[in-house]
Amino acid sequence: MIVAGIDVGGKNVHAVITKNGDILAKAEAPSGIKKAEAAEQLYNEALKQAGLKREDVSRVVATGSSGQRVTFADGVIPDATADARGVIRLIPSARTIIDVGAEEGRAIKVNPEGKVLDFAINEKCAAGTGTFVDTMARALEMPVEEMAKLSLQSTRSIPMNAQCAVFGESEVVSLIHQKTPKHDIARAVHDAIAGRVGSVARIVGLEDDVVMIGGVAKNIGFMESLKRDIGIEVKVPDAPDFVGALGAAAAAAAGVLEEEVKARVVEKETVEEGKT
C-alpha cells in the first residue's frame, strides 16, 4: 500500500511517501504564511520524486500545528501520536520522546506498541524552541550551526533566566557588552533551552531509551546541553525532522479511522486547556 504523511509546522512542512513501510520519497520546504499552499506544493514535489500520481496514493494523513490546513488529507492526527508512531518505527526501544521544533517543545511517554501514555508541552513563550535558538544566533551575529559548534568549546556555565525570545536577546546583548566570550554565551543559550526542555521531559518521566526528534535535534550544541541536563544518553534517528511526517504515513498505512482521529484531537485540546 502506498501512503503519505504531511507534517505542517510553524517553520517548515515535511512530506513522506511510503510503500509497505519503505520510504519512496521525502521532501521539505518552508511553510511560510500560506501553509495550505506550501503543503500542496511540497506534496506534488514528493509525488514527482517518487514517480507517482495522486491516484496512486491510497491515503494521506496530516499532522503538525497546521495539519488541519492540509485540505487533501484523509485525516489529521495530533503531533504526539505522529511522533510516537514515527519513533517506534525507527527505534522500537524508545520509551521517552523529546520533540523540539520551531514553535514548541514536547515530551511524550510511549509503550512498546507506540501508544501515547502521557505527554507535556513547553508553554513558556519561545524559550525551549527552535525560534529561541534562531533569535539568539542572530543576536550573536552567526548562523545557528556555527553557534552550536562554538558552544562545545565552553567549559563554563552561565545562567540565563529569560522566559521569552525578546528578553533572551537582551540578556545576550548584555553578556556581549560585558565582554563574555561568545562560546560561553552560546553554551548559555543551549543550556537555557535544554533546562526548559528537560523540565518538560521530567513531567512525563525519563525512561530509557530516550529519543530526540525535531529540527533542534540536529543542533549538536543543544544535544550536548540536554544530555548534561537530564543525565541520560539520548538517541537521535536519521532525519529527525521527518519523524512526524513518517508517523503520519504510518498512521495512514494502519488505516486510522476518522472517528479515532477526531477523538485524539479532542483529547489533546482538552489536556492543553487544562494546563493553561
Residue pairs with C-beta under 8 A, 6 or more apart in sequence:
1 19
1 20
1 58
1 59
1 253
2 17
2 18
2 19
2 24
2 52
2 56
2 57
2 58
3 17
3 18
3 57
3 58
3 59
3 60
3 61
3 249
3 252
3 253
4 15
4 16
4 17
4 18
4 43
4 46
4 57
4 59
4 60
4 61
4 248
4 249
4 252
5 15
5 16
5 18
5 60
5 61
5 62
5 63
5 82
5 244
5 245
5 246
5 247
5 248
5 249
5 250
5 251
5 252
6 13
6 14
6 15
6 39
6 42
6 43
6 60
6 61
6 62
6 63
6 64
6 67
6 70
6 73
6 245
6 248
7 13
7 14
7 15
7 62
7 63
7 64
7 67
7 82
7 242
7 244
7 245
7 248
8 31
8 35
8 38
8 39
8 62
8 63
8 64
8 65
8 66
8 67
8 69
8 70
9 31
9 64
9 65
9 66
9 101
9 102
9 103
9 244
10 31
10 65
10 66
10 101
10 102
10 103
10 131
11 30
11 31
11 101
11 102
11 103
11 130
11 131
11 215
12 28
12 29
12 30
12 31
12 102
12 215
12 241
13 28
13 29
13 30
13 31
13 35
13 38
13 39
13 42
13 64
14 26
14 27
14 28
14 42
14 241
14 242
14 244
14 245
15 25
15 26
15 27
15 28
15 39
15 42
15 43
15 45
15 46
15 245
16 23
16 25
16 26
16 46
16 242
16 245
16 246
16 248
16 249
17 23
17 24
17 25
17 26
17 46
17 47
17 50
17 52
17 57
17 249
18 24
18 246
18 249
18 250
18 253
21 89
21 253
23 246
24 49
24 50
24 52
25 46
25 47
25 49
25 50
25 52
26 46
26 239
26 242
26 245
27 42
27 45
27 46
27 49
28 42
28 241
28 242
29 38
29 41
29 42
29 45
30 38
31 38
31 39
31 66
32 38
35 66
35 69
36 69
36 70
36 71
39 62
39 66
39 69
39 70
40 71
40 72
43 60
43 72
47 53
47 54
47 57
54 72
58 252
59 74
59 75
59 252
59 253
59 255
60 70
60 72
60 73
60 74
60 252
61 73
61 74
61 75
61 76
61 77
61 248
61 249
61 251
61 252
61 256
61 261
62 68
62 70
62 73
62 75
62 76
62 77
62 248
63 76
63 77
63 78
63 79
63 81
63 82
63 244
63 245
63 247
63 248
64 79
64 82
64 244
65 79
65 103
65 104
67 73
67 76
67 77
67 248
68 76
70 76
74 252
74 258
75 251
75 252
75 256
75 258
75 261
76 261
76 265
77 247
77 248
77 251
77 256
77 261
77 264
77 265
78 264
78 265
78 267
78 268
79 99
79 106
79 244
80 106
80 108
80 116
80 119
80 268
81 116
81 247
81 251
81 264
82 243
82 244
82 245
82 247
82 248
82 251
83 97
83 99
83 106
83 108
83 213
83 243
83 244
83 247
84 97
84 108
84 110
84 114
84 115
84 116
84 247
85 114
85 246
85 247
85 248
85 250
85 251
85 254
86 213
86 243
86 244
86 245
86 246
86 247
86 248
86 250
87 94
87 97
87 110
87 114
87 211
87 213
87 237
87 243
87 247
88 94
88 110
88 112
88 113
88 114
89 114
89 246
89 247
89 250
90 237
90 238
90 243
90 246
91 209
91 211
91 235
91 237
92 112
93 208
93 209
94 110
94 209
94 210
94 211
94 235
95 109
95 110
95 111
95 207
95 208
95 209
95 210
96 107
96 108
96 109
96 110
96 201
96 204
96 205
96 206
96 207
96 208
96 209
96 210
96 211
97 107
97 108
97 109
97 110
97 210
97 211
97 212
97 213
98 105
98 106
98 107
98 108
98 197
98 200
98 201
98 210
98 211
98 212
98 213
98 214
98 226
98 234
99 105
99 106
99 107
99 108
99 212
99 213
99 214
99 243
99 244
100 106
100 128
100 129
100 130
100 193
100 197
100 212
100 214
100 215
100 216
100 217
100 222
101 129
101 130
101 214
101 215
101 216
101 241
102 129
102 130
102 131
102 134
102 215
103 129
103 130
103 131
104 121
104 122
104 123
104 128
104 129
105 121
105 122
105 128
105 129
105 193
105 196
105 197
105 200
105 214
105 216
106 119
106 120
106 121
106 122
106 200
107 119
107 120
107 197
107 200
107 201
107 203
107 204
108 116
108 118
108 119
108 204
109 116
109 117
109 118
109 119
109 204
109 205
109 207
110 116
110 117
111 117
117 204
118 204
118 205
119 204
119 271
120 200
120 201
120 203
120 204
121 200
121 272
121 275
122 128
122 129
122 196
122 197
122 200
123 275
123 276
124 163
124 164
124 196
125 163
125 164
125 165
126 132
126 135
126 164
126 165
126 168
127 162
127 163
127 164
127 165
127 168
127 192
127 193
127 196
128 193
128 196
128 197
128 200
129 193
129 216
130 214
130 215
130 216
131 165
132 165
132 168
132 189
132 193
133 144
133 147
133 189
133 190
133 193
133 216
133 219
133 222
134 144
135 165
135 168
135 169
136 147
136 165
136 168
136 169
136 172
136 189
137 143
137 144
137 146
137 147
138 169
139 169
139 172
139 173
139 176
140 147
140 172
140 176
140 182
140 185
140 186
142 150
142 182
144 219
147 186
147 189
147 221
148 186
148 190
148 219
148 220
148 221
148 222
149 220
149 221
150 182
150 183
150 186
150 221
151 183
151 186
151 187
151 189
151 190
151 221
151 224
151 225
152 183
152 187
152 220
152 221
152 224
153 183
154 181
154 183
154 184
154 186
154 187
156 184
156 187
157 187
157 188
157 191
158 175
158 180
158 184
158 185
158 187
158 188
158 191
159 188
159 192
160 168
160 171
160 188
160 189
160 191
160 192
161 171
161 192
162 168
162 170
162 171
162 192
168 189
168 192
172 185
172 189
175 184
175 185
175 188
176 182
176 185
186 221
187 221
187 225
190 219
190 221
190 222
190 224
190 225
191 225
191 228
191 229
193 216
193 222
193 225
194 222
194 225
194 226
194 228
194 229
195 229
197 226
197 229
198 226
198 229
198 230
201 210
201 230
202 230
206 230
206 232
208 232
209 235
210 230
210 232
210 233
210 234
210 235
211 234
211 235
211 236
211 237
212 223
212 226
212 234
212 235
212 236
212 240
213 236
213 237
213 240
213 241
213 243
213 244
214 240
214 241
214 243
214 244
215 240
215 241
216 222
217 223
217 236
217 240
217 241
218 236
218 240
218 241
223 234
223 236
226 234
227 233
227 234
237 243
